[in-house]
Amino acid sequence: MMDYFSMSDFSSSKQEAQTSRWPVPKDSVRYVVPEPILRLLATHPLTRELYPLAFGHYRKAAGHHMHREHHRDNLLIYCTDGKAFLNVAGTPYTVEAGDLLLLPAGASHRYTAAPDDPWSIHWVHYTGPLAEEFGHYMGFDETTRIRHLGRQPRLLVDFNGLLSVRQTGFRARGLIHASNRLRQLLAAVPINADETSQARQAELDSLHSFMREHLEERLTLNQLAELSGLSPTHFATRYREQTGVSPIQHFLHLKVERACELLDSTSQSFADISRQLGYDDAYYFSRLFKKVMGKSPRDYRHTARH
C-alpha cells in the first residue's frame, strides 16, 4: 500500500512518495501517479480540487501490513473479501467484507490483514482541497471510520474505472479523466449507502409509490407513519436518516414536480393545477412552488427552455 506521509508541499519543485515494501502478487495491481503528473493535477483547473495519488486492487493480500504515524493524504479502502485488523488513533476495529474505510489526512493508523483470512481490497489515495468535504459528505467523521455497505457492484465499477487508466503511458488526459472518476466515486458513496438494506429500500420504494398515487391528497405525517407501522416521530427520524429530507418535504417536492409537468405540457391555469394536487388555495401552493423552484409558477411557465 502506498504511504505518502513524506510528500512535500505541492508548491515545492519536487513531490516525493514512499511505498510500502509489501510485494504485489501477479493478480493484484498498484498504480502510482508519477510526480510530474501530480504537479499537473495539483494545478489543473479540472483536477486541482481533488485528484488521486495512487490506487489499486489487492486480492487476498496475505502479509499486508502498514503503520503510518504522519498520514498526509486520504485513503479510501473497500474490502470485498476476508478481513483485517485496524487501529486508528488508538481505537481498534475489525474490517470485513462489505466495509468501506476512510483514513483521512492526519489520522495515525495501522492495519494488518488477518493471517487466516486476508482481506481483498480496492483502494485509492487522494488529496485536494475538497478531500475533507467529501469525507463528511460520505458520512465519515472521527467517530465513524467504517461504513458497512455490503456488496456494491456500482462501487466496484467506480474503483475499476480508476484502474482503466493503466497501460495508457501515464498520459495526462487519462489521469485528468481518472481524477474526475474519483470525484464520481466519492459522490456516489451516500447513494450506495442508501441501498445497503434491501428490505428498507423496498419499504421506501413502496412508500414513494403510495405518495405518487395520492398526489391529489394532502397526506399527513400520521397517515404516512401508519403505512410503516411506526410512531410518527420514529418514522420521521428513520425516513430523514435514509433520504436526508422529511417525508412531508419529499411529498411536497413530488407535487411540485407534477405541477412543473402540467405547466410544461398543458395550458391549464395554475389554480386548476393546484386543485388537482389537493390545494384549493392556489396562492398558498404558489408560495410553496416558489420556495422549491426559486421562481413563481407564472415565471416558470414563461421561462424559455429547450
N, C-alpha and C positions, 0 to 999 in steps of 0.2 A: 504493500500500500504506500502511496506517495505520502511524504511528510514534508510540508512546506514551511516548517517553523523558522527556517533561516532565510526566507525570502526578504530581500531588501525592499525599501520603498520604491514604488514604480517611477518616481522622479529620478532615481539613480540611473546610471548608464548600464548597469548590469543587474539582471534578475537571477537569483540562484534558487535552485530547488534541490531537495535531498530525498532520495528514495530509500525505502527500507531494503534490507538485504534478503527479504523473502523471495525465493526463486519462483518465477511464474511458470506453472506447468503448461504443457503444449495446448491443453484445451481451455486455457484461460487467456485473458487479454489485459494488458496495461498500456494505456496510450497517454503519453506525456506531451503536452503542448510545448513546442520549442520556445526558448526565451525571447528570440526576436519577434515571434508571433504574439507572445504575451504582451510585449510592449505595444504592439499594434492594437491588440484588443483593448488594452487599458486606455487608449486614447481615441479609438474609432467611435464616431457618434452612434453607430448601431450596436455597439457592444460594451462601451465603457461603463455602463451602469451594472452589468452582470455578465460574467464570462467564466468558462471552465479553465482549470489549470491542468487537470488530468482526470481520466475516467477509465473505467474498465469493468470486467466481469471475471470474478474468481469462482471456479467450480470446485466444490469440495476442498476448500483451502486448508488442508492439513498443515499444522505448524504455523499458521498465520498469526502473528503477534505484533503489536505496536504499542509504544508508550510515548506520548507527547506531553511535555510539560508546558511548552510555549507554542500553542497552536494558533497560527495567524490567518488561516483560511477557514472555509466552511466545508464540511464533509458530510454528504448525504449517502446513506447506505440502505439498500433494500435487500433484506435477507429472504431468499426464496426456498432455502432448504437448510437443514441442520440447525446448529445453534452456536453461540459464542458467549463468553463471559466478559462483561463490560464494567468499567468503573469510571465515573465522571465526577471529578471534584470530590472524591471520597465516597460517593454513593454507588453501591453495586447494583447491577442489572443483569438479567439474562435475556439475550436476543435470540428469537426463534423465527421460524419460517413465517412469513407474512408481516414481519415487523419492519417499519421504516424508521430509521435512526438518523437524527441530525446532531452532529458535533460542531457547534458554532465556533467562530473565532474566539480565542481567549479561554476556552474550556479545556483544562488539563484532563487527559484521559488515557486509558489503556484498555486494550481488548485482546482476547485470546480465543481462537477457535477451539470449540470443545474437542478434546482428543478423540473421543469415541464417536462423535457425530459432527465433524467440522462443517461450518456454515458455507453456503454458496451465496454469493452476493453480487449485486450490481452497485457501482459506487461512482461518485463524482466529487472531486474537489473543485470549489469555485470561490470567486470573490467578486468584489464590486460594491459600490455604494448602496445598491438595492438588496444586498445579501441579507442583512439583518431584517429588513422589512418583509422579505419573502419568508424568512424563518417564522415570524409572527403570523403571517398570512397562512402558512401551512399548519399552524396550531401548535408550534413548539415554543417552549419557554424554559426557564430554569427548573421548573417542576415537571415538565413534560419533555423528556428526551426521546421517547419512543412512542410511535403511534402504530397500533396493530391494524393493518389494512387488509390482511388476508391475501389471497391470490388476486392480483390485479393485472389482467392482460394489457390494459391500456398503459399502465405504468411501465411494464416491460417493453412495450413498443417505444415509449419515450426514451427509456435508457438505451435501447438498441439503436434509436435514432442518432444518439451521440456517437455510437461506435461506427455508424455508417460513413464517418469521415475518414476512416482508415484507408490506407492504400491510395490516397489522393496526393501523396507527395508533400504533405504539410502546406497545401495551398491555403492562402489567407482567406479566399472566398469560402472554402469549405469550413474553416473554423469560425468565420463570421456566422455561417449558417448554423453550426453546432451551438454557438452561443445563444442563438435565438431558439434553438430546440431545447436548450437548458431552461430558458425562461418559460417555455411551454410546459416542460416537465414540472417545474415548481408550481406554476399556476394551476395545474390540474390536480395537485395533491388533495385539496379540500373536496373536489368533486369525487375523487376516488374514495375519500374517507366517508362521504355521504352514502356510498354504495356498499359499505362493508357488511351491513346486516341486510340480507335479502328479505327477511321477514318484515323488518321495519320499513324497508324501501317499498315492499309490496303494499304495506298498510298506508304509506304516504301516497303512493300512486292511486290507491282506491279512494282516499280522501280527496285528492285533487280532481279525480273524475267526478266525484259527487259534487264538488264545487262547480265544475264546468257545466254540469247538468242542471244546476239550480241558480244560474246567473240572474234569473228574473226575480229571485227572492232576496230578502235581507236576512241572511243566516246569522245567528248569534254564536258567540263562543260556547255557550252551553250546548247548543244543538250540535256543533262540531265535536265537542268533547264526548258527547253521548255516543257518537259513532265509534270512538276509540275505546269506550268503556273506562275512561279516566275522569278524574275530577277536572274541572276547568283549569285550575291552577297547574296541576301536574301536566295536563295535556298541552297547555300553552308553553310551559317550560321545555318540554321534550320537543315540541314542534320547532321552537326557536333554536334549540341545540342542533337540530337536523338541517334547518334551512337558513338560519340567520335572520329570519323575519317572523313576525307574529302571524298566526293563521288568518286573522281578520284582515291584516295588511295584504297578505297574498290573495285573499278573496277579492279585495278591492282592486288589486292590480289586474286580476283576471277580468273584472268588469270593465276596467279602463281599456284593456287590450281589445275587448269585444266592441267597446264604443269606438275605438280607432278604426276597426274593421268596417263598421257601419258608416262612419263618416267618410271613409275612403270609397266604399263600394255602393252607397245608396245616396239618395237626395233627401232622406228623412231629416226632419228637424231634430235638433238636439233634445228638445222637450219630449218628442216621441221616443227617441233612443233611451232617454233617461227612464221613461215609464217602462220600457221593455226590460230594463235592468233593475227594476224594483225601486226607482226613485221618482215619486210624484213631484218632488221639489227639484226641478231642473237646475235652479240656481245653486242649490246645495251640492248636487252632483257635479256641476260645472266647477265649483271650487275644489272638489276632490280631484277632478280630472286635471286641473291646472297644477295642483300640488304634485301629482305624479309625473305629468308630461312636461311641466315647465312652461306651458302656454295654454291659453283658453281653447275650448273646442272650436270656436269660430276661427281663431288664428291657425289651429291645426289643420282645419279643412281647407283653408286658403293658402297654405304653405306649398310652394311648388316642390314636387318630389318626382323623382324619375326611377 
